[in-house]
Amino acid sequence: MQKVYYTRMRSLPLFLTLAIAAIANAKFQQNQPTTALKTSSLESHEGLTISARPWTDAAQYREAFPKNSPFSAGVLAIQVIFRNDSDESVKITIDRIRMSFQISDENRQELQPLRANEVADAVLKPGAKDPSTRKRLPLPVGIPGGGNDKKWTELQAAAQNAAVPTGVVASHSNVKGLLYFDLRGQFDLLSTAHLYVPEVTVMKDNRALTFFEIDLSRPNGN
């Protein structure tokens, strides 16, 4: 009869076991789609979750904007994630999104998100510094980028590449990107700011969902 020999495994020290478990858990958490949402302000209903994280540190812009940062010119980027956990595709009208904030007790203002070319203009062709008096000018007619130099073109492309790529979110998927708002450097306005997403529809039957209003004043979603 053949003998079978067993070698007893030595137990790892408790501190090493705990360390390995902690590393494994950290790697697991990094792969979870909700991790990014935990560090953002968010609202969730009817199968859709929208998170918003204002980029208030210059270091957050370096990867997407290695040369000319919108932040240095007073433009705020908000990283949004649209996560659709429902069984139907939804459409978010990006142009209808607004950031609202309180200038005074009787003065509430709203800003539209900037397009990529407007980001380049705001950074390289700055205007007035008061966001409450900002006027949106008609878009130029003609060839996009016409009359602009290489620096402008590169910044416009960088802003476009980092922006929210589409407002259509397929079922059980997410869309991630940046929205830009020209605060003219008055980042303290975030203390009263909300991100308002009024137009969200289920594409199958064009059914409107309840609007989203996300409080941006809460740091890290707290």
C-alpha positions in Angstrom: 0.0 0.0 0.0 1.4 3.4 -1.0 2.0 5.8 1.8 1.0 9.4 1.5 2.9 12.0 3.4 1.5 15.3 4.4 3.6 18.4 5.3 1.9 20.6 7.8 1.8 24.2 6.6 3.3 26.8 9.0 0.9 29.5 10.1 1.7 33.0 9.1 2.1 35.6 11.8 -1.1 37.4 12.6 0.2 40.9 11.4 1.2 39.4 8.1 -2.1 37.7 7.5 -3.9 41.0 8.3 -1.6 42.9 5.9 -2.3 40.5 3.1 -6.0 40.7 3.7 -5.9 44.5 3.6 -4.0 44.5 0.3 -6.4 42.1 -1.2 -9.4 44.1 -0.1 -7.9 47.4 -1.4 -7.3 45.8 -4.8 -10.9 44.5 -4.8 -12.3 48.0 -4.0 -10.3 49.6 -6.8 -12.1 47.4 -9.3 -15.5 48.3 -8.1 -17.4 50.9 -10.2 -18.9 52.5 -7.0 -15.5 53.5 -5.6 -15.3 56.7 -7.6 -18.9 57.6 -6.6 -18.1 57.4 -2.9 -15.7 60.4 -3.2 -18.3 62.5 -5.0 -21.6 64.2 -4.4 -24.4 62.1 -5.9 -28.1 61.5 -6.4 -29.7 58.3 -7.4 -33.2 57.3 -8.4 -35.1 55.3 -11.0 -32.1 53.2 -11.8 -29.8 56.1 -12.6 -27.0 57.5 -10.5 -25.3 60.8 -11.2 -22.2 61.7 -9.3 -20.4 65.0 -9.5 -16.9 65.8 -8.2 -15.6 69.4 -8.6 -11.9 69.5 -9.4 -10.7 72.1 -6.9 -7.0 71.2 -6.8 -4.7 72.2 -9.7 -3.0 68.8 -9.6 -6.2 67.1 -10.8 -5.9 68.9 -14.1 -2.3 68.0 -14.9 -2.9 64.7 -16.8 -5.7 66.0 -19.0 -4.2 69.5 -19.4 -0.4 69.3 -19.3 0.2 72.7 -20.8 -2.7 75.1 -20.2 -4.9 74.4 -17.2 -8.5 75.7 -17.2 -8.3 75.9 -13.4 -5.5 78.5 -13.6 -7.8 80.7 -15.6 -10.7 80.4 -13.2 -12.6 77.6 -15.1 -13.9 74.8 -12.9 -14.1 71.2 -14.2 -16.6 68.9 -12.7 -16.1 65.2 -13.2 -19.4 63.5 -13.6 -20.4 59.9 -13.9 -23.7 58.8 -15.3 -24.4 55.2 -14.1 -27.4 53.4 -15.5 -28.4 50.3 -13.5 -31.7 49.9 -15.3 -32.6 47.7 -18.2 -33.3 50.6 -20.6 -31.0 53.1 -22.2 -31.4 56.7 -21.1 -30.5 60.1 -22.7 -29.2 63.1 -20.7 -29.4 66.4 -22.5 -26.0 67.8 -21.6 -26.7 71.3 -22.8 -29.6 71.6 -20.4 -27.4 71.0 -17.3 -26.8 74.1 -15.1 -24.7 74.9 -12.1 -26.6 77.3 -9.8 -25.2 79.2 -6.8 -26.2 82.0 -4.5 -24.5 85.4 -5.0 -26.6 87.0 -2.2 -29.8 86.4 -0.4 -31.8 87.7 -3.3 -29.5 86.9 -6.2 -29.3 83.3 -7.5 -27.3 82.7 -10.7 -27.0 79.8 -13.1 -24.2 78.9 -15.5 -24.3 76.8 -18.6 -21.5 74.3 -19.2 -18.8 75.5 -21.6 -18.1 73.8 -24.9 -14.5 72.9 -25.7 -13.9 75.9 -27.8 -15.3 78.2 -25.1 -12.9 76.6 -22.6 -10.0 77.5 -24.9 -11.4 81.0 -25.3 -11.8 81.5 -21.5 -8.3 80.4 -20.8 -6.4 82.1 -23.7 -8.8 85.0 -24.3 -10.0 85.9 -20.8 -12.8 88.5 -20.4 -14.4 90.0 -17.4 -14.0 88.4 -13.9 -17.6 88.5 -12.6 -19.5 85.3 -13.4 -22.8 87.0 -12.4 -22.5 89.3 -15.4 -21.1 86.8 -17.9 -22.8 87.0 -21.3 -22.8 84.0 -23.6 -21.9 85.2 -27.1 -23.1 83.5 -30.3 -20.8 80.8 -31.5 -18.6 82.0 -34.4 -19.6 81.1 -37.9 -17.1 79.5 -40.2 -14.4 76.9 -39.8 -13.9 75.6 -36.2 -10.7 77.0 -34.8 -10.3 79.5 -37.7 -8.0 82.3 -36.8 -6.7 80.6 -33.7 -3.2 79.5 -33.0 -1.7 76.1 -32.2 -1.9 76.7 -28.4 -5.7 77.4 -28.7 -6.2 74.3 -31.0 -4.3 72.0 -28.6 -6.3 73.3 -25.6 -9.6 72.9 -27.4 -8.7 69.3 -28.3 -7.7 68.5 -24.7 -11.0 69.9 -23.4 -13.0 68.0 -25.9 -11.1 64.7 -25.2 -11.8 65.0 -21.4 -15.4 66.2 -21.7 -18.5 64.0 -21.3 -18.4 62.1 -24.6 -22.1 61.5 -25.0 -25.4 61.9 -23.2 -26.6 58.4 -24.1 -26.1 55.9 -21.4 -26.8 52.3 -22.3 -28.4 49.9 -19.8 -26.0 48.6 -17.1 -23.2 50.9 -18.1 -21.7 54.3 -17.3 -20.5 57.4 -19.0 -17.7 59.5 -17.5 -16.3 62.9 -18.3 -15.9 66.6 -17.5 -18.3 69.5 -17.5 -16.7 73.0 -17.5 -18.0 76.1 -15.8 -16.4 79.6 -16.0 -16.4 80.8 -12.4 -13.8 83.4 -13.2 -11.8 82.2 -10.2 -14.5 82.6 -7.7 -14.3 79.0 -6.5 -15.8 80.1 -3.1 -19.2 80.0 -4.9 -19.1 76.3 -4.6 -20.2 76.7 -1.0 -23.7 77.2 -2.2 -23.6 75.4 -5.6 -25.8 72.7 -7.0 -25.6 70.8 -10.3 -29.0 70.7 -11.9 -29.8 68.0 -14.5 -33.3 68.7 -15.7 -33.8 66.6 -18.8 -33.3 62.8 -18.6 -35.4 60.5 -20.7 -35.8 56.7 -21.2 -35.0 56.3 -24.9 -37.4 53.4 -25.6 -40.6 55.3 -24.9 -39.3 58.9 -24.4 -40.4 58.8 -20.8 -39.0 61.6 -18.7 -37.3 60.8 -15.4 -37.4 63.1 -12.3 -34.8 65.8 -12.4 -31.5 65.6 -10.5 -30.1 68.3 -8.3 -26.8 67.5 -6.7 -25.4 69.5 -3.8 -21.8 70.4 -4.7 -21.1 72.1 -1.4 -20.6 68.8 0.4 -16.9 67.9 0.3 -16.3 64.3 -0.9 -20.0 63.7 -0.9 -20.4 64.0 2.9 
